[in-house]
Amino acid sequence: MNEPCSEEELREILKPTIKVFCQECNEWRQETLVGFQGIEEDFFGRDNLSFLCDRCGNFQQSLRVAT
């Protein structure tokens, strides 16, 4: 029979994944996989990430979105 998850394991499972959109690849990329360049806050308080896409290698900017 399966043992219940510990609180730490449950937090890791339920932790949201942050993604950014690469316009060149036309797809959402996981933030931990792209090359972080910088981050700014827009007028509405949203985070705008500057990054190098891990797939196409191009410099991009995108809002950070939790999924």
C-alpha positions as CSV (number, residue, x, y, z in Angstrom):
1,M,0.0,0.0,0.0
2,N,1.2,3.6,-0.8
3,E,2.4,5.7,2.1
4,P,1.0,9.2,2.4
5,C,3.2,12.1,1.2
6,S,5.1,14.2,3.8
7,E,4.2,17.8,4.1
8,E,7.4,18.8,2.2
9,E,6.7,16.4,-0.6
10,L,3.1,17.7,-0.9
11,R,4.4,21.3,-1.1
12,E,6.7,20.3,-3.9
13,I,4.0,18.6,-5.9
14,L,1.6,21.5,-5.5
15,K,4.2,24.2,-6.2
16,P,3.1,26.2,-9.2
17,T,5.3,26.1,-12.3
18,I,6.3,29.5,-13.6
19,K,6.4,29.8,-17.4
20,V,7.4,32.5,-20.0
21,F,6.4,32.7,-23.6
22,C,9.0,32.6,-26.4
23,Q,7.6,34.3,-29.5
24,E,10.2,32.7,-31.8
25,C,9.3,29.2,-30.7
26,N,5.6,30.1,-30.2
27,E,5.4,28.2,-27.0
28,W,5.5,28.5,-23.2
29,R,8.9,27.6,-21.7
30,Q,9.5,26.7,-18.1
31,E,11.3,29.6,-16.3
32,T,13.9,27.3,-14.7
33,L,15.1,26.2,-18.1
34,V,15.6,29.5,-19.8
35,G,18.6,31.8,-19.3
36,F,17.6,34.6,-16.9
37,Q,18.8,38.0,-18.0
38,G,16.7,40.4,-15.9
39,I,13.3,41.1,-14.5
40,E,11.1,44.3,-14.3
41,E,7.8,45.2,-12.9
42,D,5.2,46.7,-15.3
43,F,2.7,49.5,-14.5
44,F,0.2,46.9,-13.2
45,G,2.8,45.2,-10.9
46,R,3.3,42.1,-13.2
47,D,6.7,40.6,-13.6
48,N,8.3,40.9,-17.1
49,L,11.2,38.5,-17.5
50,S,14.1,39.1,-20.0
51,F,15.6,35.7,-21.0
52,L,17.5,33.7,-23.5
53,C,15.3,30.9,-24.8
54,D,16.7,27.4,-24.1
55,R,15.3,26.1,-27.3
56,C,16.0,28.7,-30.0
57,G,18.7,30.8,-28.2
58,N,17.1,34.1,-28.9
59,F,16.7,37.0,-26.4
60,Q,13.0,37.4,-25.4
61,Q,10.8,39.2,-23.0
62,S,7.6,37.8,-21.5
63,L,5.3,38.1,-18.5
64,R,5.8,35.4,-15.9
65,V,2.7,33.1,-15.6
66,A,2.1,30.5,-12.9
67,T,0.5,27.3,-14.1
